[in-house]
Amino acid sequence: MKKIIISLLALIFTGMAIAADGYITQNDYRTQTEYKIKVNANGDGTYSQGVQLSTHSKMMLWDGATTSTVDEDTNALVIIPEEHHQAHVGKAYRCVATFRELSPNATAYVLIRTTPTHETHINFSYNVGGNFIITLSSAPSVSSTGAELTVANLNQQDNSTIPANTKIYKPSISSPGTNIVDEIFIEGGSGPQSTGAGGSGAVEWILTGGEDYLVLMQNYGSNAKTISLIMSFYEVEE
């Protein structure tokens, strides 16, 4: 995957001269990929040799085929987050597991089974009708995978979108495995008039390929309550 270290671009705006061929060359040491940066200092589509960049220069990232733009007013690089890009190319997915009116102290399970060929980059969010405790574990003992949940591709306009390799189930469990995160308490209220709560993780988890992961959701209140677990993810080939 092509990545550009954005902090290096700041050095360019401090006055680096353009090379004789009209490009500034930058090597990505991680992928050994050479990137060239076009500079239009004249504002008319021509590329001048040997000039210094100014705040009015227009810069474009170019890999030999595709050009990425820069905002002309602020010189800020026009970028989108990685998960947004994955949605554009048809490799981002969403799955929702809802457990309605879960009894007090009852636990619901969601099994995430990754494929050996891909690592799964996933973010969890939730909506709860009351107090819940959520735990994430690995390598559970699975009695039955149960119903497979629908995984939707976020790009519904592209017929070439790729089905997810990661599978998600509502399983039966004989042992939860090894806890990765112990008992996150979600305060949604405990009485019959509780208002509920919602939230989302700020950073994605990267799940190892070819592994089973388990999300455990326990109703920690005194009344039956509903919980929805929303899983948004994309996959990267290992």
C-alpha positions as CSV (number, residue, x, y, z in Angstrom):
1,M,0.0,0.0,0.0
2,K,1.4,3.4,-1.0
3,K,1.8,5.8,1.9
4,I,3.4,9.2,2.0
5,I,4.9,10.7,5.2
6,I,3.0,14.0,5.3
7,S,5.5,15.6,7.7
8,L,8.1,15.5,4.9
9,L,6.0,17.7,2.8
10,A,6.4,20.6,5.2
11,L,10.1,20.7,4.3
12,I,9.2,21.3,0.7
13,F,7.3,24.5,1.5
14,T,10.3,25.9,3.3
15,G,12.2,26.7,0.1
16,M,13.5,23.5,-1.5
17,A,14.4,24.1,-5.2
18,I,12.8,22.1,-8.0
19,A,14.9,19.5,-9.7
20,A,15.9,20.1,-13.3
21,D,13.2,17.8,-14.7
22,G,10.5,19.9,-13.0
23,Y,9.8,17.4,-10.2
24,I,10.9,17.0,-6.6
25,T,11.6,13.3,-5.9
26,Q,10.8,11.6,-2.5
27,N,11.5,8.0,-1.7
28,D,9.3,6.0,0.7
29,Y,11.8,4.0,2.7
30,R,9.1,1.5,3.8
31,T,7.9,0.4,0.4
32,Q,11.0,1.5,-1.7
33,T,8.6,3.5,-3.9
34,E,9.7,6.7,-5.5
35,Y,7.2,9.5,-5.5
36,K,7.5,12.7,-7.5
37,I,5.9,16.0,-6.7
38,K,4.9,18.3,-9.5
39,V,5.2,22.0,-8.8
40,N,3.3,24.6,-10.7
41,A,4.9,27.9,-9.5
42,N,3.7,29.9,-12.5
43,G,0.0,29.3,-12.0
44,D,-0.6,28.6,-15.7
45,G,0.1,24.9,-16.0
46,T,3.8,25.2,-16.8
47,Y,6.5,23.9,-14.6
48,S,9.5,26.2,-14.1
49,Q,13.0,24.9,-13.5
50,G,15.1,26.0,-10.5
51,V,12.5,28.3,-8.9
52,Q,11.7,28.4,-5.2
53,L,8.2,27.4,-3.9
54,S,6.0,30.2,-2.5
55,T,2.7,30.1,-0.6
56,H,1.0,30.7,-3.9
57,S,2.5,27.7,-5.6
58,K,0.3,24.8,-6.6
59,M,1.7,21.4,-5.7
60,M,0.5,18.0,-6.7
61,L,1.5,14.5,-5.6
62,W,2.1,12.3,-8.6
63,D,3.1,8.6,-8.7
64,G,3.4,8.4,-12.5
65,A,-0.2,7.8,-13.2
66,T,-2.5,9.4,-10.6
67,T,-2.4,13.0,-9.4
68,S,-3.4,14.1,-5.9
69,T,-4.4,17.7,-5.3
70,V,-3.5,20.4,-2.8
71,D,-5.9,23.1,-1.6
72,E,-4.9,26.3,-3.5
73,D,-5.9,28.7,-0.6
74,T,-4.1,26.9,2.2
75,N,-1.7,24.6,0.5
76,A,-3.1,21.8,2.6
77,L,-3.0,18.3,1.1
78,V,-6.4,17.1,0.2
79,I,-6.6,13.7,1.8
80,I,-9.2,11.3,3.2
81,P,-8.9,8.7,6.1
82,E,-7.8,5.2,5.2
83,E,-11.1,3.7,6.0
84,H,-12.8,6.3,3.7
85,H,-10.5,5.3,0.9
86,Q,-11.3,1.6,1.5
87,A,-15.0,2.4,1.1
88,H,-14.3,4.1,-2.2
89,V,-12.4,1.0,-3.6
90,G,-15.1,-1.4,-2.3
91,K,-13.2,-3.0,0.6
92,A,-14.9,-1.5,3.6
93,Y,-17.7,-3.3,5.5
94,R,-20.3,-2.9,8.2
95,C,-22.0,-5.5,10.3
96,V,-24.6,-5.0,13.1
97,A,-25.5,-7.6,15.8
98,T,-28.6,-6.7,17.8
99,F,-29.8,-8.6,20.8
100,R,-33.3,-7.6,21.8
101,E,-34.5,-7.6,25.4
102,L,-31.6,-9.5,26.8
103,S,-32.5,-10.7,30.3
104,P,-30.7,-9.4,33.4
105,N,-27.2,-10.9,33.8
106,A,-27.6,-12.8,30.5
107,T,-24.6,-12.6,28.0
108,A,-24.7,-12.4,24.3
109,Y,-21.8,-13.3,22.0
110,V,-20.5,-12.2,18.7
111,L,-17.8,-14.3,17.0
112,I,-15.4,-12.6,14.5
113,R,-13.5,-15.1,12.4
114,T,-10.7,-13.7,10.3
115,T,-9.1,-15.2,7.2
116,P,-5.5,-16.3,7.1
117,T,-4.8,-14.2,4.1
118,H,-6.0,-10.8,5.5
119,E,-5.7,-8.8,8.7
120,T,-8.9,-7.1,9.8
121,H,-8.9,-3.5,10.8
122,I,-12.0,-3.0,12.8
123,N,-13.8,-0.3,14.9
124,F,-16.5,-1.2,17.4
125,S,-19.4,1.1,18.4
126,Y,-22.5,0.3,20.4
127,N,-26.0,1.3,21.4
128,V,-27.4,0.0,24.7
129,G,-30.7,0.3,26.4
130,G,-29.2,0.0,29.9
131,N,-26.1,-1.0,31.8
132,F,-23.8,-3.5,30.0
133,I,-20.4,-4.9,30.4
134,I,-18.5,-5.6,27.2
135,T,-15.4,-7.9,26.9
136,L,-13.2,-8.7,24.0
137,S,-11.3,-12.1,23.9
138,S,-9.4,-14.3,21.6
139,A,-9.3,-18.0,20.9
140,P,-12.7,-18.9,22.3
141,S,-13.9,-22.5,22.4
142,V,-16.9,-22.5,19.9
143,S,-19.6,-25.1,20.3
144,S,-21.4,-23.9,17.2
145,T,-20.9,-20.8,15.0
146,G,-24.7,-20.2,14.9
147,A,-26.2,-17.8,12.5
148,E,-23.9,-15.9,10.2
149,L,-24.6,-12.2,10.2
150,T,-24.9,-10.1,7.1
151,V,-21.8,-8.1,6.3
152,A,-22.6,-5.1,4.0
153,N,-20.2,-3.5,1.6
154,L,-20.2,0.3,2.2
155,N,-19.8,1.0,-1.5
156,Q,-23.3,0.2,-2.8
157,Q,-22.7,2.0,-6.2
158,D,-19.9,-0.2,-7.5
159,N,-20.8,-3.7,-8.9
160,S,-17.1,-4.7,-8.6
161,T,-17.0,-4.4,-4.8
162,I,-15.3,-7.3,-3.1
163,P,-17.1,-9.6,-0.5
164,A,-15.6,-9.6,3.0
165,N,-13.3,-12.4,3.9
166,T,-14.0,-11.9,7.6
167,K,-17.1,-13.8,8.9
168,I,-19.2,-12.8,11.8
169,Y,-21.6,-15.1,13.8
170,K,-23.9,-15.3,16.8
171,P,-22.3,-18.4,18.3
172,S,-22.7,-20.8,21.1
173,I,-19.6,-20.8,23.4
174,S,-18.2,-23.3,25.8
175,S,-15.2,-21.1,26.8
176,P,-14.6,-17.4,26.1
177,G,-10.9,-17.8,25.6
178,T,-8.3,-15.3,26.7
179,N,-9.4,-11.8,27.5
180,I,-7.9,-9.0,25.5
181,V,-10.0,-6.3,27.1
182,D,-11.6,-7.0,30.5
183,E,-15.1,-5.8,31.3
184,I,-15.7,-2.4,29.8
185,F,-18.7,-0.9,31.8
186,I,-21.2,0.9,29.6
187,E,-23.6,3.0,31.7
188,G,-27.0,3.2,30.0
189,G,-29.1,3.2,33.2
190,S,-30.5,0.4,35.3
191,G,-34.2,1.2,35.9
192,P,-37.2,0.6,33.6
193,Q,-37.0,4.3,32.5
194,S,-33.2,4.2,31.6
195,T,-32.3,6.3,28.6
196,G,-29.6,4.1,27.2
197,A,-26.2,5.1,25.8
198,G,-24.1,5.0,22.7
199,G,-20.4,5.2,21.9
200,S,-17.6,4.3,19.6
201,G,-13.9,3.5,19.8
202,A,-11.5,6.2,18.7
203,V,-8.9,3.9,17.2
204,E,-9.3,0.7,15.1
205,W,-8.2,-2.7,16.3
206,I,-6.0,-4.8,14.0
207,L,-7.0,-8.4,14.2
208,T,-4.6,-11.2,13.2
209,G,-5.6,-13.2,10.2
210,G,-6.8,-16.8,10.7
211,E,-8.0,-16.2,14.3
212,D,-11.3,-16.2,16.3
213,Y,-12.2,-13.2,18.4
214,L,-15.2,-13.0,20.7
215,V,-17.2,-10.0,21.9
216,L,-19.1,-10.7,25.1
217,M,-22.0,-8.4,26.1
218,Q,-23.6,-8.9,29.5
219,N,-26.7,-7.1,30.7
220,Y,-25.6,-5.6,34.0
221,G,-29.0,-4.2,34.9
222,S,-32.2,-5.4,36.6
223,N,-34.4,-5.2,33.6
224,A,-34.4,-6.7,30.1
225,K,-32.5,-4.4,27.7
226,T,-31.4,-4.3,24.1
227,I,-27.9,-3.9,22.8
228,S,-26.6,-3.3,19.2
229,L,-22.9,-3.9,18.4
230,I,-21.8,-2.1,15.2
231,M,-18.6,-3.4,13.6
232,S,-17.0,-1.3,10.8
233,F,-14.0,-2.8,9.2
234,Y,-11.7,-3.1,6.2
235,E,-9.2,-5.8,5.2
236,V,-5.5,-5.7,4.3
237,E,-3.7,-8.5,2.6
238,E,-1.0,-10.0,4.8
